[in-house]
Amino acid sequence: MNIVTPTLTFRLTPAQRQSDTWKALKEHLQKDLQRLRDRNDNESLTAEQTAALRGQIAHCKAMLALDKDLPISPPDSE
């Protein structure tokens, strides 16, 4: 199975992180993430259903990571 890990370069600015809109969206995403995790714990799911839920969980986690600082990486050496 090939898993594509996107390179995220978009991040929220410090001011955006403090906005009421982001705070409300973050709260919604955190609740949605917990709901998805709870559903994923259901042992009666098929492999396909579990995979779909894991994809949704990964998406929620990626969205929540938008307010994290990007790690500083060294410049590419050529």
Secondary structure, 3 states (H helix, E strand, C coil): CCCCCCCCCCCCCHHHHCCHHHHHHHHHHHHHHHHHHHHHCCCCCCHHHHHHHHHHHHHHHHHHHHHCCCCCCCCCCC
